[in-house]
Amino acid sequence: MNRNLILSVSLIFCQNLMAQNAGYIDKRPQAILRMNAVDEGIVLRYGNGPDSCDVYGAREAIVNEDKGIYYLFYDGAGKEGWKACLAESNDLRSWIKKGAILNLGVPGSKDSKCVASPWVIKEKDLWHMFYLGTPNTTPAPDRSPGFPYLTMKAKSSSLKGPWIKQYDVTPLELRAESYYSATASPGFIVKIGGQYLQFFSGSTDDKGVVKRTLGIARTKDLNGSWEIDSKPVVPLEEQVENSSLYFDKSSNYWFLFTNHIGIDSNKKEYTDAIWVYWSKDINRWDAANKAVVLDSSNCSWSKGAIGMPSVIKVGNRLAILYDAFEGYSTYPMKRNIGLAWLKLPLAIPVEK
């Protein structure tokens, strides 16, 4: 990289950082407090997956553990489109890529152009998967998913697969004039008593002005439909999407990790940070109780786009898997997967 390019990149980075500190240009809410994660760096690079499954990028890391093995589902941007891919690890650092685990649907189907972001939960001996499907994408080669984002269903006896699609199941449905009129895409699932709660991503699109939030959907039957709460977890103005939950037994707090959508000086939106919200009541959340976990100021390798988090407890630390662009860019492609850490128990940040 030549000196002029370095200076140019540094200037752009500083301008955007200053803009965030001063407030977003469209006045969307900020997270003032910080719960700073310690970043370890890139642990999975895009480009060398089986059958070119991630040749254009790796995004939206979702980590699960079963019998001592970590299973990482991530969105591989491949030659046919975005597909859910699998990688396995013993330590969260060295990953063996296994390739795509879902195939695109037939032309005209709801998941004909994208099969991504799979969230899973085990019930007895069966794994239930809820994945994002859509019949719309941007042109090749990026093929970024386009609205509507739909939640679809699959099942398997193993996290390794094979995964069997269940087209006869419609978990979540879009609803006009609601906070999930444009998207109702899957998220973290937790069982409370005899009921499952899914923290899904909802959004609206008013003539190209998109607002995003999280909602709670509920069911007692993982092969049935889910009832969606009438009000979102936090207001649409928060501009957050995707979810990963952690319950801290020492404090009885729930921590909701999500990626925030920022906006640059050219009014271009992009994933600019990982945020966390906290509450002692999983059904009630206050948008004021939030903090930045990871952004360009404490990420060791990305100074631009930082995307979706997934968390998992490892000993006395909480691991955070996330996607980001190496260097400075808001480009949605060419993302790698990074790893960061928070000490446990999590401390509620306070204003200094």
Secondary structure, DSSP 8 states (H G I E B T S, - for coil): --HHHHHHHHHHHHHHHHHHHH--TT------EE---EEEEEEE-SS--GGGTTTTEEEEEEEEEETTEEEEEEEEE-SSSEEEEEEEESSSSS-EEEEESS----TTSTTSSEEEEEEEEEETTEEEEEEEEES-B-STTT--B-S-BEEEEEEESSTT---EE-TT-------TTSTTSSEEEEEEEEEETTEEEEEEEEEEEETTEEEEEEEEEEES-TTS--EE-SS-SS-GGG-EEEEEEEEETTTTEEEEEEEEEEE-TTS-EEEEEEEEEEESSTT---TTSEEEEE-TTT-SSBSS-B---EEEEETTEEEEEEEEESBS---SSSEEEEEEEEESS-------
